[in-house]
Amino acid sequence: MARTRPWVVVPALTKIADPDLELSDADWGELRPVEAQLRDEIRGRVLATDEVVAATRRPRNAA
């Protein structure tokens, strides 16, 4: 199953954890799919089959 990779997550979490950093709309556009994937993995490990992950990722990537 396709999982969020640490080399994607760690920089994203480091960026949003910086209280002095002002995030632009472009930053949020890059971070939202990472956040959504992490949330999906935490909430639905049992339900997150390859097909479900692919189906939820398609519309998020199209936005």
Phi and psi in radians as a Rosetta constraint file:
Dihedral C 1 N 2 CA 2 C 2 CIRCULARHARMONIC -1.305 0.35
Dihedral N 2 CA 2 C 2 N 3 CIRCULARHARMONIC 2.021 0.35
Dihedral C 2 N 3 CA 3 C 3 CIRCULARHARMONIC -1.971 0.35
Dihedral N 3 CA 3 C 3 N 4 CIRCULARHARMONIC 2.749 0.35
Dihedral C 3 N 4 CA 4 C 4 CIRCULARHARMONIC -1.165 0.35
Dihedral N 4 CA 4 C 4 N 5 CIRCULARHARMONIC 2.299 0.35
Dihedral C 4 N 5 CA 5 C 5 CIRCULARHARMONIC -1.564 0.35
Dihedral N 5 CA 5 C 5 N 6 CIRCULARHARMONIC 2.537 0.35
Dihedral C 5 N 6 CA 6 C 6 CIRCULARHARMONIC -0.989 0.35
Dihedral N 6 CA 6 C 6 N 7 CIRCULARHARMONIC -0.622 0.35
Dihedral C 6 N 7 CA 7 C 7 CIRCULARHARMONIC -1.233 0.35
Dihedral N 7 CA 7 C 7 N 8 CIRCULARHARMONIC -0.215 0.35
Dihedral C 7 N 8 CA 8 C 8 CIRCULARHARMONIC -1.651 0.35
Dihedral N 8 CA 8 C 8 N 9 CIRCULARHARMONIC -0.733 0.35
Dihedral C 8 N 9 CA 9 C 9 CIRCULARHARMONIC -1.278 0.35
Dihedral N 9 CA 9 C 9 N 10 CIRCULARHARMONIC -0.808 0.35
Dihedral C 9 N 10 CA 10 C 10 CIRCULARHARMONIC -1.035 0.35
Dihedral N 10 CA 10 C 10 N 11 CIRCULARHARMONIC -0.864 0.35
Dihedral C 10 N 11 CA 11 C 11 CIRCULARHARMONIC -1.086 0.35
Dihedral N 11 CA 11 C 11 N 12 CIRCULARHARMONIC -0.646 0.35
Dihedral C 11 N 12 CA 12 C 12 CIRCULARHARMONIC -1.134 0.35
Dihedral N 12 CA 12 C 12 N 13 CIRCULARHARMONIC -0.818 0.35
Dihedral C 12 N 13 CA 13 C 13 CIRCULARHARMONIC -1.167 0.35
Dihedral N 13 CA 13 C 13 N 14 CIRCULARHARMONIC -0.641 0.35
Dihedral C 13 N 14 CA 14 C 14 CIRCULARHARMONIC -1.090 0.35
Dihedral N 14 CA 14 C 14 N 15 CIRCULARHARMONIC -0.720 0.35
Dihedral C 14 N 15 CA 15 C 15 CIRCULARHARMONIC -1.119 0.35
Dihedral N 15 CA 15 C 15 N 16 CIRCULARHARMONIC -0.850 0.35
Dihedral C 15 N 16 CA 16 C 16 CIRCULARHARMONIC -1.340 0.35
Dihedral N 16 CA 16 C 16 N 17 CIRCULARHARMONIC -0.282 0.35
Dihedral C 16 N 17 CA 17 C 17 CIRCULARHARMONIC -1.436 0.35
Dihedral N 17 CA 17 C 17 N 18 CIRCULARHARMONIC -0.225 0.35
Dihedral C 17 N 18 CA 18 C 18 CIRCULARHARMONIC -1.327 0.35
Dihedral N 18 CA 18 C 18 N 19 CIRCULARHARMONIC 1.913 0.35
Dihedral C 18 N 19 CA 19 C 19 CIRCULARHARMONIC -1.176 0.35
Dihedral N 19 CA 19 C 19 N 20 CIRCULARHARMONIC -0.328 0.35
Dihedral C 19 N 20 CA 20 C 20 CIRCULARHARMONIC -1.591 0.35
Dihedral N 20 CA 20 C 20 N 21 CIRCULARHARMONIC -0.105 0.35
Dihedral C 20 N 21 CA 21 C 21 CIRCULARHARMONIC -1.554 0.35
Dihedral N 21 CA 21 C 21 N 22 CIRCULARHARMONIC 2.250 0.35
Dihedral C 21 N 22 CA 22 C 22 CIRCULARHARMONIC -1.615 0.35
Dihedral N 22 CA 22 C 22 N 23 CIRCULARHARMONIC 2.066 0.35
Dihedral C 22 N 23 CA 23 C 23 CIRCULARHARMONIC -1.566 0.35
Dihedral N 23 CA 23 C 23 N 24 CIRCULARHARMONIC 2.295 0.35
Dihedral C 23 N 24 CA 24 C 24 CIRCULARHARMONIC -1.465 0.35
Dihedral N 24 CA 24 C 24 N 25 CIRCULARHARMONIC 2.990 0.35
Dihedral C 24 N 25 CA 25 C 25 CIRCULARHARMONIC -1.047 0.35
Dihedral N 25 CA 25 C 25 N 26 CIRCULARHARMONIC -0.641 0.35
Dihedral C 25 N 26 CA 26 C 26 CIRCULARHARMONIC -1.136 0.35
Dihedral N 26 CA 26 C 26 N 27 CIRCULARHARMONIC -0.712 0.35
Dihedral C 26 N 27 CA 27 C 27 CIRCULARHARMONIC -1.034 0.35
Dihedral N 27 CA 27 C 27 N 28 CIRCULARHARMONIC -0.847 0.35
Dihedral C 27 N 28 CA 28 C 28 CIRCULARHARMONIC -1.101 0.35
Dihedral N 28 CA 28 C 28 N 29 CIRCULARHARMONIC -0.614 0.35
Dihedral C 28 N 29 CA 29 C 29 CIRCULARHARMONIC -1.068 0.35
Dihedral N 29 CA 29 C 29 N 30 CIRCULARHARMONIC -0.602 0.35
Dihedral C 29 N 30 CA 30 C 30 CIRCULARHARMONIC -1.373 0.35
Dihedral N 30 CA 30 C 30 N 31 CIRCULARHARMONIC -0.572 0.35
Dihedral C 30 N 31 CA 31 C 31 CIRCULARHARMONIC -1.482 0.35
Dihedral N 31 CA 31 C 31 N 32 CIRCULARHARMONIC -0.495 0.35
Dihedral C 31 N 32 CA 32 C 32 CIRCULARHARMONIC -1.011 0.35
Dihedral N 32 CA 32 C 32 N 33 CIRCULARHARMONIC -0.807 0.35
Dihedral C 32 N 33 CA 33 C 33 CIRCULARHARMONIC -1.089 0.35
Dihedral N 33 CA 33 C 33 N 34 CIRCULARHARMONIC -0.629 0.35
Dihedral C 33 N 34 CA 34 C 34 CIRCULARHARMONIC -1.140 0.35
Dihedral N 34 CA 34 C 34 N 35 CIRCULARHARMONIC -0.814 0.35
Dihedral C 34 N 35 CA 35 C 35 CIRCULARHARMONIC -1.080 0.35
Dihedral N 35 CA 35 C 35 N 36 CIRCULARHARMONIC -0.755 0.35
Dihedral C 35 N 36 CA 36 C 36 CIRCULARHARMONIC -1.108 0.35
Dihedral N 36 CA 36 C 36 N 37 CIRCULARHARMONIC -0.739 0.35
Dihedral C 36 N 37 CA 37 C 37 CIRCULARHARMONIC -1.103 0.35
Dihedral N 37 CA 37 C 37 N 38 CIRCULARHARMONIC -0.779 0.35
Dihedral C 37 N 38 CA 38 C 38 CIRCULARHARMONIC -1.077 0.35
Dihedral N 38 CA 38 C 38 N 39 CIRCULARHARMONIC -0.777 0.35
Dihedral C 38 N 39 CA 39 C 39 CIRCULARHARMONIC -1.066 0.35
Dihedral N 39 CA 39 C 39 N 40 CIRCULARHARMONIC -0.769 0.35
Dihedral C 39 N 40 CA 40 C 40 CIRCULARHARMONIC -1.058 0.35
Dihedral N 40 CA 40 C 40 N 41 CIRCULARHARMONIC -0.736 0.35
Dihedral C 40 N 41 CA 41 C 41 CIRCULARHARMONIC -1.163 0.35
Dihedral N 41 CA 41 C 41 N 42 CIRCULARHARMONIC -0.677 0.35
Dihedral C 41 N 42 CA 42 C 42 CIRCULARHARMONIC -1.207 0.35
Dihedral N 42 CA 42 C 42 N 43 CIRCULARHARMONIC -0.801 0.35
Dihedral C 42 N 43 CA 43 C 43 CIRCULARHARMONIC -1.315 0.35
Dihedral N 43 CA 43 C 43 N 44 CIRCULARHARMONIC -0.573 0.35
Dihedral C 43 N 44 CA 44 C 44 CIRCULARHARMONIC -2.343 0.35
Dihedral N 44 CA 44 C 44 N 45 CIRCULARHARMONIC 0.811 0.35
Dihedral C 44 N 45 CA 45 C 45 CIRCULARHARMONIC -0.893 0.35
Dihedral N 45 CA 45 C 45 N 46 CIRCULARHARMONIC -0.723 0.35
Dihedral C 45 N 46 CA 46 C 46 CIRCULARHARMONIC -1.270 0.35
Dihedral N 46 CA 46 C 46 N 47 CIRCULARHARMONIC -0.625 0.35
Dihedral C 46 N 47 CA 47 C 47 CIRCULARHARMONIC -1.503 0.35
Dihedral N 47 CA 47 C 47 N 48 CIRCULARHARMONIC -0.268 0.35
Dihedral C 47 N 48 CA 48 C 48 CIRCULARHARMONIC -1.447 0.35
Dihedral N 48 CA 48 C 48 N 49 CIRCULARHARMONIC 1.284 0.35
Dihedral C 48 N 49 CA 49 C 49 CIRCULARHARMONIC -1.333 0.35
Dihedral N 49 CA 49 C 49 N 50 CIRCULARHARMONIC 2.939 0.35
Dihedral C 49 N 50 CA 50 C 50 CIRCULARHARMONIC -0.967 0.35
Dihedral N 50 CA 50 C 50 N 51 CIRCULARHARMONIC -0.690 0.35
Dihedral C 50 N 51 CA 51 C 51 CIRCULARHARMONIC -1.185 0.35
Dihedral N 51 CA 51 C 51 N 52 CIRCULARHARMONIC -0.721 0.35
Dihedral C 51 N 52 CA 52 C 52 CIRCULARHARMONIC -1.174 0.35
Dihedral N 52 CA 52 C 52 N 53 CIRCULARHARMONIC -0.758 0.35
Dihedral C 52 N 53 CA 53 C 53 CIRCULARHARMONIC -1.039 0.35
Dihedral N 53 CA 53 C 53 N 54 CIRCULARHARMONIC -0.805 0.35
Dihedral C 53 N 54 CA 54 C 54 CIRCULARHARMONIC -1.111 0.35
Dihedral N 54 CA 54 C 54 N 55 CIRCULARHARMONIC -0.732 0.35
Dihedral C 54 N 55 CA 55 C 55 CIRCULARHARMONIC -1.157 0.35
Dihedral N 55 CA 55 C 55 N 56 CIRCULARHARMONIC -0.645 0.35
Dihedral C 55 N 56 CA 56 C 56 CIRCULARHARMONIC -1.390 0.35
Dihedral N 56 CA 56 C 56 N 57 CIRCULARHARMONIC -0.468 0.35
Dihedral C 56 N 57 CA 57 C 57 CIRCULARHARMONIC -1.328 0.35
Dihedral N 57 CA 57 C 57 N 58 CIRCULARHARMONIC -0.600 0.35
Dihedral C 57 N 58 CA 58 C 58 CIRCULARHARMONIC -0.954 0.35
Dihedral N 58 CA 58 C 58 N 59 CIRCULARHARMONIC -0.970 0.35
Dihedral C 58 N 59 CA 59 C 59 CIRCULARHARMONIC -1.172 0.35
Dihedral N 59 CA 59 C 59 N 60 CIRCULARHARMONIC -0.555 0.35
Dihedral C 59 N 60 CA 60 C 60 CIRCULARHARMONIC -1.167 0.35
Dihedral N 60 CA 60 C 60 N 61 CIRCULARHARMONIC -0.675 0.35
Dihedral C 60 N 61 CA 61 C 61 CIRCULARHARMONIC -1.289 0.35
Dihedral N 61 CA 61 C 61 N 62 CIRCULARHARMONIC -0.422 0.35
Dihedral C 61 N 62 CA 62 C 62 CIRCULARHARMONIC -1.359 0.35
Dihedral N 62 CA 62 C 62 N 63 CIRCULARHARMONIC -0.386 0.35
